[in-house]
Amino acid sequence: MSTPVTRVLTGITPSGTPHLGNYAGAIRPAIQASAQPGVDAFFFLADYHALIKCDDPARIARSRLEIAATWIAAGLDTERTTFYRQSDVPEIPELCWMLNCVTAKGLMNRAHAYKASVDANVAKGVEPDDGVTMGLFSYPVLMAADILMFNAHRVPVGRDQIQHLEMARDIAQRFNHLYGGGEDLFVLPEVQIDEAVATLPGLDGRKMSKSYDNTIPLFEGGAKALKAAVARIVTDSRLPGEPKDAEGSHLYTLYQAFATPAQAADFRAALEGGLGWGEAKQALCERIEAQIGPMRARYAELMAHPQRIEDILQAGAAKARRIATPMMARLREAVGLRMVAGAAAPHAASGAAGAARAGRARIVSFRDEDGRFRQRLFGADGAELLLSEPFGDPKVLNSLGRSFAERDLSGLAPGADGHVELEADGLRWARVPADRLAAVLEALAQV
């Protein structure tokens, strides 16, 4: 029995250089989860989101490279997963606009980030929307587009992002209701909160964060910078030989994050037995370096050859677009941005882009001008092969269409008028000219 596939999507905003807390709290657990059976993992650099927070082009460009190199060096399998830059998938901002058109402004008014900006402005006595950009205001819609484009089932987030996932579900439900024609165009994503993921303390015991300037570098500065940072970890005044409170020690918490249970137990026993803080810090450096050292060498190699990073990201974008392009075609059809009936498919596509547009044969449902529901069958080359009869009930139409994709139709023969009637249970799905029947049967076999 095959394992059901769950699509999990994670976005990483390139707004700085990753530190040890990022690795233990996000990068390592995400990479481990992506290797589990039945997980179809999508990781992307959310560089459009970075524009909301950062107006320094050089910093964004550098951060995109550093973060991509960090994930690859940390062991992300870019063959097994889909690893791409948000800005390399043009279907995402196109979908974002469609979602903007069905999203109520009132919903965005309730977004935590926007409300926090307004509250801060009111407290300062300035205009409520002072400094608020449309990027900040509509951030949750772009996040919804990131998720819904690939119909992710689960999205791992921190608790501060739960509201955005709930908004994505609201937007998806609204779009499905307006344009789905009785079927769900979008999966409703589920929030995934990883309670067991480590939140590492920084040098001063607070959560490790750039905003507190209390971070330990992951790769930047090499082993020397790691040792210097660990040396600045705040400890109490107990001298060597005096028992230490391991549970209350930030040093012990950091050690646990990079040790096996047996190694952590030995370290705890040593601290409670009087191990000096200097020796303890040296042991922590050695434990972290054993895991990080080999990755740092790989990171340095990638940063010295940025074209290798670019090649990996472009391959990931092509993989992502093999899903995004036919999905966008389906959505354009659903909202009415469709070709005129009977028009030939465009032939400008070529090479890899052409292959992405071609995709595979598909049945697309839509609501006609008179309010009834129809389906179109498209071949793998994007050409329209069939237009169904109109139906008042979209569920009947969808069920009928699926039934023809599952039937053996090889024995069909044209009638006196040169057309083949595709009928089942007394209902006619479509009439097909005899000279197009072979192409229709081939396409149905691929749906």
N, C-alpha and C positions, 0 to 999 in steps of 0.2 A: 504494500500500500504506500503510495507516494506521500511525501510530507507536503501539506499545504504551504503555499508561498505567501509570506507577509512582506509587503513593501514598507521599508522604514526609511525616512528621509531626515537628514540633518543638515542644517545650514551653519556656516562659519563666517562671521563678518570679518573681513581683513582690515582691521583698524589698529594693529600693533603687532609686536613680536611675542609669540607664545612663551609662557613661563611654566614652571614646574606644576603649578596648580592647574593650569589649562590641560596639561598632559594627564595628570592623575584623575582630574575631575571630568574630563570630556573626551580627550583624544583616545586614551588607552581603552576605556570601557566601550567606546563606540566601535573601535577597530575589533575588539574581542567579540562584540555582539554581531558584527557583520560577518563573522566567520561561522556563525551557527547555522545548522541545516534549516532550510526553509525561509531564510532571510534574504530578501532582495534589497540590498542597501544602496541608498543614494546619498552622496556627500557632495555639497556644493559650496563654493566660495561666494558668499552673498555680497558681491562687490557693488551692486546697485544700492543695497542697503547702506554700505559704507559711505556713500555720497551724502547721506542724510546727516552723518555725524562728523565728517571730515572734509575740509575743502583744500587739503594739501595733496595735489596730484602725485608728487614724488613719494609721499608716505603711503598712499594707497597702492601705487605700483610696487613699491618695495614690499609692503605687507602681503600683497597677493602672492609674490614669489616665496616669501618666508613661510607663510602658512601652508602653501601647497607642498613645499619641500619638507616641512615638519611632519605633515600627515604621511607622506610617502616614506620618509626616513623612519617614522615610528612603526612602520609595518603594514600600512594600508595596502591591500591587494587590489590594485587598480584594474586587474583583469576580471576579478570576481564581482567587484562593486562598480557603480557608475559615479565617477569623480569628475566634476566639471565646474566651470565658472558660470555663474548666473548670466553674465553679460554675453556669453557665447551662445545662448539659446534665445533667439529673438522672439520665439513664440511666447515666452514668459511675459514680457511687457505688453504684447498684444492681448494675451489673456487678462492681464491686469486691467487694461482699459475696459474690456467686456465686463469684468467683475465690478469695476467702478460704476458702470452704468446700471447696475442692479443693487448697489449698496446704499443704504440710507445714510444721509449725513448724520442723523441722530445717533446711529450706531457708532460712527467714528468719534462723535462728541464725547462718548463714554470711555474711549480708550485711555488707559492709565497714563501713558507717556504724554498724551496731549493734555489731559487734565492736570498733570503735574506741572507742565509748562505754564498753563493758564494760572494755576494757583501761585506759582512763583512770581509771575508778572503782577498779579493782583497784590501780593505781599510787598512788592517793590513800588507799587503805585503807578505802574505804566499800563499801557493798553493790554487787555487780556491776551491778544494774539501777537504781541510784539515778538519778533524773531521766530515766529512759528511758520515754517515752510509747508507747502503742500506735501513734500516728501515725508516730513514728520507726521502730518495730520493723517495721511492715507497709508502710512507704513503697514498697518494690518492687512490692507487689500493686496499689496505686493507680496506679503508673506502668504496670504491665501493662494495667490497665483502660483507661488513656488511649490506649494503642497498639492494643489488640485491639478496642476498640469500633469503630474505623474500619478495621480490617484493613490497617494500614499495612504496606507492603512494606519500606521503609527508614526508619531512625531515625538521623539524624546526632547523635552524642554525643561527648563527650570520653572519653579512655581510662578515667577514673575511673568512668564509667557503663556500661562494657561488661558488667560482672557483672549489672547490672539488666536489660539486654537478654537476656542468657542466661537469667535467671530468668523473664522474660516468655515466652520460647520454651518453657521447661519447663512453666510453668503452662498455656500454650495447648495443648501436647501432651497433658497430663493431662486437660484439659477435653474435648478432641476425642475422646480414647479413651473417656471415661466416657459422654459424651452425644452424640457425633457421629453415631451410628447408621451408621457406614461412610463418612461424608463429613466433611470438615474444616469445622467452624464458624468456626475462626480460621485466618488466614494466619500462618505463622511469620515474624516480622519479622527483617530482616537489619540488622546493625550497619553504620553508615556512618561511617568515620573520615576526616575531611578533613585529610590531612597538610599540604596546601599552604596551609591557612588561617593567616593571620598571628596570632602571639602577640606583642602589642606590649609593649615594655619600658615600665616606669613611670619616674617622675622619677629614681629611684635605680638604674635598670638592671635591677631584678628585674621579674618579670612584673607588669603593671599590675593592681592588685587593691585593693579597698577595705580588705582586711585588712592591707595594708602601708601604707595611707594614701599611696599614691604615684600616684594617678590624675590624668588630665587630663579635665576635664568635657566632655561631648559638647555639650549645649545649655545646661545650667544656668549662669547667670551671664553668658551672652552672650560676645561677642568679648573683653571685658575680662578675664573669668575665664580664658579660653583663653590669652590672652597672659601673664597672671600665672603660670599653671601652667607653660607652656613655659619661662618665664624661670628657673624653679627646677630645670630638668633639669641633672643633674650632668654636668660635662664635665671634661676634664683642664686642666692649667695652661698649655698652649701658647698663645703670644701671637699676635695678628694678624700675618700674614706668615710664620708658621711652618707647615710642612706638617702636616696633621692625618691621623690614622689613621681613615679613613672606615669601614672594616669593623668597627673596634672601637668606633665611636661610636653611642650610643643615639639620638642626634639623627638620624643618617643612616638608621637602621632605621625610625624613625618617618616620616621623609620618604618613604622608599620605599613605605610603605603607602598613601600618598595621591598618588603621582606616576606618570606614565607611565615606561616604561623609559628613554626619551630624557631626560626631566626629571631622573630619578634619576642618570643618567650625568653630566649637566651639574653637578648638585649635588656629586657625588662629586669630580669634577675640580676644582671650586672649593675644596672642603675640602682636597684634597691640594695645591692651589696656594697655600694660606695664608689662606683666608677666615677672618675672625675669628668666634669663637663667638657674639658678640652679633648679627652680621649673619646668621649661619647660623640662629639662633633666630628672627629676624624673617622669614627666608625660609620656615622651617617653618610659622610662624603663617599666613603668606599662603597657603601651599599647602593647609593644612588648612581655612582659612576659605573658600577658593574652592569646596570641596566641601560643607562643613558649613553655611555661611552661609545659603543658600537654604532648607535643611532647617530651620534654627533658626527662621526666620520662620514656616514652616508649623507647626512645633511650638508656638510661642507662640500662634498663632491657634487651634489645637485646644485648648490648655490654657485659653484664655480662653472657650471654648464647649464645656464638657464634654459637653453633650447630643449634640453631633455625634459624639463618641467613643462615647457610649452607643448611639446609633442604629446605628453601624457594627458594634459588638459584638453587638447584638441581632439584626441581620440575619445576622451570621455564625453566631450560635447557632441561629437558625431553619434555616439551611442545614445545619449539622452535625446537627441533630435529624431532618432529613429522611432521614438515613442511620441515626442512632442509634435512632430509634423503631421502625422495622421490624426492625432487628437485634435489639433487646431483645425484641420480640415473638417472634422466632424462638428466642432463647435461653430465654425463659420456657417456650415450648412444649417445647424440648428437655429441660429439667430436670424437667418435670412440672407446672409452674405454669400449667396450661392451663385453658381453659373446659371445662365439662362438655359432652360430645358432644351436638350438636343444639341447644345453647343459642344464643340470638341474640346477636350482637355488641352491646356497649354503645352507646347512642345519645347519651351525654352530651357527646361531643366536638363542638366547634363552632369556627368561624372557623379561624385559622391552626393552632391545636392540633389541631382535627379533621382538617385536611388532612394534618398530619404523621402522625397515627395511621392515617389511611386508607392513605397510601403508595401501593403498587401491589399487584397480585395476586401471590401467592407460593405456592409449595409448601413445606410444612414437614414434615420427617422426624422421627420420634420412636420410642422403644421402648415398646411396649404393656405392660400389666400382666403379661401372660403371657410376656414376654421376646421376643416377635416384633416385627417392625418394620412401621410403617405410615406413610402420608403423609396430610396434610390439604391441601386446596386452599382458599385464602382469596381472596375477591374484593378489589377495590381498597378497598371500604368496610369491610373487616375481617370480613365475614360468612363463615362456613364453608360451602363449597359441595359438598365431596366428602370422604369418608373412604375411603381405599384398603383393599383386602384386606390381611390380614397376610402377611408374608413372613419366612422364616427367614434369608435372605441379604440384608443391606441394600444390597449393591452391585447385585444384580438389581433390587431395588425402585427404587433411585435411577435406574438406567439406563432402566427401564420408564417411570417418571414423566417423565423428560426427553424420552423419545421421543414422548409424547403432546403435549408442549408444542411439538414441532417438526412434527407431522403436520397434514395437512389433514383435518379431521374433519367438514366441512360435509355430507357425504353420509350420516351416521349416521341410523338410524331406530330407533324403539323396538320392542321385541318385544311379544308378546301380553300380558305382565304390566305393560306401561307403563314399562319401564325400558330404558335403552340400556346395552349391555355395552361397556366400554372394554377391548378385548383386543388383544394383539399377541404374535406368536410363540408362540401357544398358552397365553399367560398372561393372566389377567384382572387388570387393575389396579383397576377399580372398577365398580360399577353405579350409574347415574345416573337418577333419575326424569325422565321426559320433560319435565315442566314446568320442570325446572331445567337442562335441557341447554343452552339458549341462554346462560345466565349462566356455565355451566361453560366453554363454548367461548370466550366473550369473555375470561374470566379466563386460560385457557390461552394465548390469543394474546398476553397481556401479560406472561407469565412470562419 
